[in-house]
Amino acid sequence: MIPGPAARADDAPDPVAAADPAPAREAPVDQTSIAEPGADDDRVFLDALSSVLAGWGIALDPRQFSLLLSHFRAVVETNRVMNLTRIVSPADAAVMHVADALSVVAWAATEPRIPAAANVLDVGTGAGFPAVPVAIARPAWRVTAIDGTGKKAAFVDRTAASLGLSNVRVLHARAEHAASTGEYDLVLARAVAKLDPLLTWLAPWARVGGFIVAYKNAELTPDEAGAGAALASRLGLVETEGYSYILPDESGPARRRLRIYVRGPGAGQGAPGARSRRPHGRTGTRTHQHKERGRGRR
């Protein structure tokens, strides 16, 4: 153990995510491409993050840490006028958002079937977790982030651009409605929904042999575990042993688990509610999306 989407013309909150009040206006994102650590809060953030990642064997260079700090700063600034997350203290955000997001990188290092230039989809990205940290930590990966709330998608899009993340594409869409392509090596979902219906929405996006990764608490309720197992069987998804890890927290260690499934031939076909619609936005260009989360809190 290691210590959403059919195109939406409006900006109504994604009902899949936690309910957030509509913001009065949208905050501008800091256009500084790389933050310069130095303030006390910056040091707290970097120390907390580096401690967890070092324990997981994830090695990042100073520029990558600086980019992760810049993303955190942008989230905090925008959070003043748009409800992105409840977790804004430097230490908590470093662990519960960024380190948690990067647990998939720690797992991927143990999985030889993941391509070096993996094609990754983050469904319901919110404030950009896990899409932005994953893109920073693994620049060879191509990361697409989608979210059903336009203002969140726009925030992630502008922030990724300001950080110079050319490997990030953002779409304003709802995963359960948009036209899935079945091309992704990794399909990620963090703090989106219970396994049923989550697996129904995610399965069509993964390629045959690709992985579906649901970020979850270590222990699921019996109802969620049973419904998830039954649905995975119906969809032709094979659950792996997953990946367990611990996030340090002042109130006690948060035990987390990546629930990981491999898509078999025909998985996700004819999924209830699936529709073939194009996501909102222009092909090959940035549009919008976003997501967030933490130990069961937003």
N, C-alpha and C positions, 0 to 999 in steps of 0.2 A: 504493500500500500504506500503510495506517495503521500511523507508528513506534509404582414400577413398577406393569397392575395389578388382579386380582380381589380382592374383599374378603378380608382375612385376619384371623381372630379372634385369632391369636397375634401376638407381636412378633418373630418370627424374622427375621434379617437378610435383606434383599432380595438374592437370588443374582445379580441383574443388576449390583449395585454391588460394590465391593471388599469382601472379607470383613472384618468387624469383629467383635471379641470382644463377647459380650453383656455389657452393663454390669450392675453389681451393683444400682444404683439410679439414679434419674433426678434430675438436679440442678434446683433451682428456677431460673427465669429472672429476671434482674434486672428489676423492674417499673418502673424509671425510664424514662419514655417517651422522653426525649431526653437523650443523654449530654452532659456538659460537658467539651469537650476541655481539656487542660491538662497532664496527665502527659507525661513524655518519650515513652512508647510511643504515646500518643494522637497526639502531634505527628508522630512518625515515620510512623504509619499515614496521617494526613491529608496529609502532604507527598508521600509516595510515590503516593498515589491521585490527588491533584489534579494532579500532574505528568503522569501518563499521560492523564488525562481531558482536560486542557487541550490536549495534543497531538492529541487526537481531535476537538476542537471540541465536547465535551460540557460544557455550562455548568450547574452546580448551585449552589443557594443555600446559605448556612451551615447552615440547618436540615436540608437534605438530607444534607450531609456529616456532620452530627451524628447523624442517624439511621443512616447507614451505619456510623459508629463504634460506636453502641450495639449494632447487630447483631453486629459483630465481637466486642465485649466479651462478649455473651451466648454466642457460639460458644466463646470461650476458656474462660469459666466452666463451661459445661456439658461441655466437652471433658475436664474433669478426671475426670468419672465416666462419661462416655459417649463412645465413640470416634466423633467426628464427622469429624475431619480430622487429617492429619499436619502441615498447614501452619498454624502458630499465631504465628509471629513477625510483628510489625506490618507491616513492609515487604513481606514475602513474601505475607502474606494480602491486603494492600491491592492488590497487583498480580496475583497468581496466582488469587485468588478473586474479589475485587470488580471490579477493572478488567476481568478476563477475562469475568465475567458481563455487564458493561455493553457489551461489544463489539457485542452485538446492537442496542443503542440507537444506537451510532455508525453501524452499517449501515442501520438503519431510517430514519435521517435522509436517506439517499440513495435510498430506495425510496418513490416517491409512491403506490404501491398499498396501503400500509398505512394503515388508518383512524386518525384522530386518537385515537379511543377504542377502540383495538384490544383484542380479546378474546384473551388469551394463556394458554397451558397450558405449565407446566414439568413434565416427566415425570422422576421420580426426583430430586426436589429435594434430598434429603440434608439438609444444614445450612441450606438455603434459598438455594442458589446455582443458577441465577440469579434465582429468583423474587423474593426480598426486595429485592436491589439494583435490579432492573428496576422493581418497584412503587414504590420510593422515587424513582428518577430520572424515572419517567413516571407521575405520579399519575392521569392520565386513562385509563391502560390498566387493564383489569380482568384480574387475574392469578390463575389457579388453579394451585395447586401440589399434586402428588400424589406419594406415596411408599408403597412396600410395607412399610416398617418403621414400626410404630405409634409407637414412642418418638421417632423422628426427625420424623414427621409432627406429633406432639404438641408437640415443641419449636418447630417452625416456626410452628405455630398460636398458641402462647402468646406467642412473640416478636413476631409480626406484630401481635397484639392489644395488647401492651404498648407498641409503637411507634405505635399509632394508625393502622395501615395498613388503612383501610376498603376498599381496593381489592384485598385479598388474601383468597382463600378456600383452605382447605387440606383435602385429602381423604386418608384412609388407604386406598390402593388400589394395585393393580398394573395398569399401563396395558395390558398385553397381554391382560388378562382382563376388565377393567371394561367396562361398556356405553359405547362411544364415541358421541359425539353429532354429530361432524362439523360443529362450529360455530365452531371457533377460527380466527382470522386468523393466529396464530403458534403453532406447536407447537415447543417448545424441548427439547433433551436435551443435557445436559453431563455427561461422564464416566459414561455409562451402559453402553454396549455398542458392539460393532462395528456398522458400517452394516447388515450382515446378521447378526442379525435386527432391528436397531433400526428400520429404515424400515417393516418390517411392523407393528410396534407403533404407530408414530406416525401413519402415513398415515390411518387411519380417523378420527382426531380432528380433522384439518384440514378446513375447509370447501373446497368447490370454488373454486379460485383462491387459497386460503390457502397459507401458507408453512410448510415444515418446516425447522427449523434445527438441525443437529447440530454441536456444538462439537468440533473435531478439531485435531490437530497439522497443520502445513502439508503434510507428506508422509505419505501413507498407505502401508502395505505394499502391494505389488502384489496380494496375495490379497484384502485388504479392499477396495481400490479396484475390482478386477474384480467381486467379489461384490456390492458396493454398486451398481455401474452396472447389472449384470444384474437385480438385484432392483428397482431404481427403474423400469426399463423394463417389467418384468412388472406392477408396481403402478400404472402410468400416472402416474408422477411425472416431472416435467421438471426436470433439474438446471440451475441458473443458474450464472453465473461465480463465485458465492460471494463471500466477503469475507475478505481476508487482513489480518493485523495482527501487530504485534510487541509482546511483553511484555518489558520490561527485567528482567534477572536478573543477580545477581553472577556466576553461572557461565556467563553468555553469554545473548544474546537468545533468547527462546522464540518461535519462529515458529508462529503459530496460523492457523487458517482455519475460518470458518463454512461448512459444506457446506449449501447452501440449495437446496431443491426446491419446486416449485409443484405443488399437487395438481390433477390434471385430472379430468374427469367419470369416475366409477366407480373412482377410485384407492382402493386398500385394500380393495375389496370381495372377500369370500371369502378374506381373508388367512389363511394357515395358523395354526391355533391360536386364532383369534379366537373369543371367546365373548361372549354378551350377558348380563352380570351387573352388578348395581348395586354401586357402590363402598360400602365400609363407612362409615357415617355418615349423618346426617340431611340431607335435601335442604334447601338454603338456609342451612345453618349451617356453622360451622367444624368440622372434624374434625382430621385429622392428615396430616403428611407432611414430607419432607425430602431434601436432597441436597448433594453437595460435589464438590470437585475442584481441580485445578491442573495444571500442566504435566506431566500424566501421573502426578501423585502425589495421594494423598488425605490 
